[in-house]
């Protein structure tokens, strides 16, 4: 598995760079924003004050110091982290759980962002939509358990199936909530049908990948996990569509071309 992962790493890096639009121009823009932050902080401290806010040490000072440290500390500063082989056996045995925590956190975070975007448009609700939302939250709350089980038993078909099923359940429950809200006109009428369809498609694509993985796991658990790499092009596709249809504040654009398609 490690060999295949390392072989796919360049492709994953390229897809992520393209999806997040990381290039020389964006790097220069980011560097200029960092310089602007340092100029702002320098102006605040130019008068001789010791702290960024008020007359005492606050979270603002701690946050700036922590985030600025990698840029200001000399090269080679700090102690090297030990490798997995150098860790005590008891601590090394826990690394799958640590990894599982971070994976679980980011999967939940991505779905929570999608949930937040849906509810920027859903303006009404009823009892059934509340229950659908509870179903989504149930999968969210359950996610750490299959994640920990997966990273403790990565070659077991049952653990892969449980993880894939839970992830698919999260996506399908959220997509079901959006489809229900759309069908019952809980979304403002000025939101174009093309936008509603794009949101529905974005919500359904990841669960499809997990469902395919779920069906593959009984025959080949390792292949089922590698199918999750399909989420990378799915993510790139979703980001591309969002960039086309969203404004700078993260809201879907409502323009004349889309409004003309606002028909059932």
C-alpha atoms as one frame of an Amber mdcrd trajectory, in Angstrom:
protein
   0.000   0.000   0.000   2.792   2.410   0.853   4.425   1.881  -2.557   1.191
   2.572  -4.416   0.500   5.631  -2.273   3.954   7.063  -2.991   3.481   6.359
  -6.705   0.176   8.264  -6.692   1.532  11.136  -4.611   2.756  13.265  -7.579
  -0.635  12.943  -9.270  -2.434  13.849  -6.048  -0.144  16.845  -5.565  -0.779
  18.041  -9.119  -4.554  17.659  -8.810  -4.643  19.477  -5.484  -2.483  22.299
  -6.833  -4.806  22.681  -9.784  -7.952  22.428  -7.675  -6.742  25.034  -5.178
  -5.138  27.120  -7.942  -1.668  27.084  -6.429   0.805  28.570  -8.892   3.523
  31.209  -8.991   1.023  34.063  -9.316  -1.090  32.907  -6.362   2.070  32.360
  -4.300   3.151  35.941  -5.018  -0.269  37.243  -3.992  -0.122  35.250  -0.755
   3.386  36.530  -0.038   2.230  40.106  -0.560  -0.647  39.569   1.883   1.834
  38.223   4.454   4.010  41.295   3.971   0.974  43.524   4.403   0.183  41.809
   7.729   3.747  42.370   8.927   3.571  46.014   7.851   0.323  46.451   9.776
   1.778  44.845  12.899   4.926  46.947  12.537   2.849  50.132  12.408   0.966
  49.093  15.524   4.205  48.486  17.448   6.062  51.524  16.047   4.804  53.748
  18.855   6.616  51.621  21.440   3.650  49.586  22.642   4.435  46.056  23.813
   1.215  44.299  22.826  -1.024  44.233  19.785  -4.255  44.810  21.721  -4.533
  46.737  24.954  -1.893  46.839  27.645  -1.473  43.139  28.336  -0.617  39.866
  26.604  -3.659  38.477  24.770  -4.594  35.745  22.315  -3.797  38.167  19.472
  -0.122  38.289  20.501   0.058  34.511  20.927  -1.629  33.835  17.581   0.619
  36.210  15.667   3.777  34.843  17.327   2.790  31.233  16.574   1.877  31.897
  12.943   4.856  34.165  12.263   7.451  31.888  13.873   8.066  29.670  10.796
   8.852  32.803   8.765  11.124  34.457  11.318  13.053  31.614  12.942  16.429
  30.703  11.424  16.717  27.678   9.142  17.224  24.459  11.049  15.760  25.848
  14.294  14.117  23.330  16.612  14.506  19.628  17.284  13.814  17.012  14.569
  10.746  14.888  15.121  11.430  11.205  15.772  10.471   8.629  13.172   7.770
   6.060  13.882  10.433   3.394  14.459  12.079   5.564  17.150   8.909   6.008
  19.204   8.198   3.826  22.257   6.176   0.761  21.329   3.147   1.912  23.347
   3.072   5.303  21.604   3.790   3.875  18.148   0.816   1.529  18.543  -1.462
   4.545  18.917  -0.492   6.277  15.664  -3.443   4.803  13.680  -5.813   6.385
  16.188  -4.075   9.772  15.863  -4.237   9.503  12.084  -7.850   8.423  12.297
  -8.684  11.479  14.382  -7.257  13.880  11.806  -8.911  12.084   8.884 -12.225
  12.053  10.736 -11.899  15.737  11.563 -11.275  16.794   7.958 -14.025  14.601
   6.505 -16.479  16.051   9.022 -15.197  19.573   8.343 -15.744  19.228   4.586
 -19.291  17.966   5.062 -19.974  20.687   7.628 -18.890  23.355   5.130 -21.297
  21.832   2.603 -24.033  21.843   5.276 -23.334  25.504   6.011 -23.577  26.416
   2.323 -26.912  24.641   2.008 -28.378  26.558   4.919 -27.300  29.879   3.470
 -30.180  29.289   1.035 -32.725  27.242   2.989 -34.990  29.896   4.496 -37.850
  27.719   5.807 -38.219  24.324   7.450 -40.763  21.843   8.768 -40.698  18.850
  11.090 -39.441  16.437   8.424 -36.556  18.701   7.421 -35.532  18.886  11.090
 -35.492  15.080  11.269 -33.426  14.921   8.077 -30.977  17.351   9.656 -30.846
  15.157  12.770 -30.044  12.170  10.526 -27.099  14.060   9.027 -25.885  15.052
  12.512 -26.192  11.418  13.651 -23.750  10.322  10.937 -21.444  13.224  11.861
 -21.414  12.193  15.534 -20.847   8.510  14.627 -17.979   9.161  12.195 -15.065
   8.977  14.730 -15.928   5.350  15.590 -15.612   3.829  12.071 -12.572   6.037
  11.442 -10.769   4.685  14.515 -11.796   1.133  13.609 -10.549   1.577  10.050
  -7.115   2.814  11.031  -6.774   0.079  13.643  -7.787  -2.647  11.140  -7.102
  -1.228   7.665  -7.130  -4.589   5.884 -10.439  -5.798   7.316 -13.341  -5.610
   4.864 -15.805  -4.954   7.686 -13.982  -1.835   8.902 -13.677  -0.479   5.339
 -17.364  -1.144   4.701 -18.411   0.535   7.942 -16.322   3.626   7.192 -17.505
   3.875   3.577 -21.113   3.312   4.604 -20.958   6.012   7.253 -19.319   8.504
   4.884 -21.922   7.701   2.218 -24.668   8.114   4.810 -23.392  11.586   5.686
 -23.419  12.673   2.064 -26.756  11.082   1.175 -28.508  12.484   4.242 -27.293
  15.992   3.432 -28.218  15.589  -0.237 -31.617  14.283   0.837 -32.118  17.330
   3.043 -31.263  19.660   0.136 -33.530  17.785  -2.314 -36.377  17.834   0.221
 -35.939  21.568   0.837 -35.807  22.229  -2.901 -38.898  20.125  -3.598 -40.929
  21.846  -0.857 -39.855  25.354  -1.912 -37.849  26.052   1.238 -35.300  27.758
  -1.026 -35.993  31.337  -2.229 -37.604  31.548  -5.646 -34.852  33.835  -6.959
 -32.272  31.031  -6.632 -31.963  29.680 -10.212 -32.745  26.053 -10.939 -29.267
  25.651 -12.450 -27.736  26.605  -9.108 -29.970  24.203  -7.186 -29.011  21.386
  -9.567 -25.297  22.148  -9.208 -25.535  22.045  -5.425 -27.393  18.726  -5.622
 -24.750  17.281  -7.938 -21.931  18.462  -5.654 -23.606  16.775  -2.688 -24.229
  13.472  -4.496 -20.799  12.876  -6.074 -18.812  11.983  -2.888 -21.443   9.481
  -1.621 -21.373   7.749  -5.016 -17.608   7.194  -4.606 -18.113   5.779  -1.099
 -20.959   3.523  -2.256 -18.778   2.069  -5.018 -16.085   1.518  -2.387 -18.630
  -0.138  -0.090 -19.588  -2.636  -2.804 -15.927  -3.342  -3.616 -14.735  -3.925
  -0.028 -16.066  -7.527   0.381 -13.947  -8.592  -2.603 -10.848  -6.405  -2.104
 -10.599  -4.114   0.927  -7.373  -2.505  -0.257  -8.800  -1.624  -3.672 -11.897
  -0.230  -1.956  -9.740   2.218   0.008  -7.816   3.252  -3.091 -11.111   4.120
  -4.737 -11.313   6.979  -2.243  -8.601   8.692  -4.273 -11.385   9.373  -6.784
 -12.508  12.014  -4.294  -9.548  14.135  -5.428 -10.803  14.700  -9.003 -14.318
  15.024  -7.552 -13.021  17.762  -5.260 -11.245  19.474  -8.163 -14.429  19.318
 -10.253 -16.523  20.741  -7.413 -14.047  23.550  -6.789 -14.023  24.382 -10.502
 -17.808  24.566 -10.614 -17.957  26.612  -7.424 -15.391  29.046  -8.776 -17.531
  29.529 -11.880 -20.819  29.938 -10.041 -19.852  31.576  -6.725 -18.979  35.136
  -5.913 -16.165  36.291  -3.625 -18.346  35.847  -0.511 -19.081  32.194  -1.252
 -22.633  32.785  -2.493 -23.854  31.348  -5.772 -24.097  34.016  -8.454 -27.530
  34.932  -9.753 -27.021  36.338 -13.233 -29.182  36.691 -16.278 -27.973  33.510
 -17.950 -28.821  31.416 -14.891 -32.090  33.196 -14.193 -33.286  32.348 -17.675
 -32.923  28.673 -16.703 -34.961  29.142 -13.527 -37.805  26.971 -14.705 -39.072
  23.614 -13.498
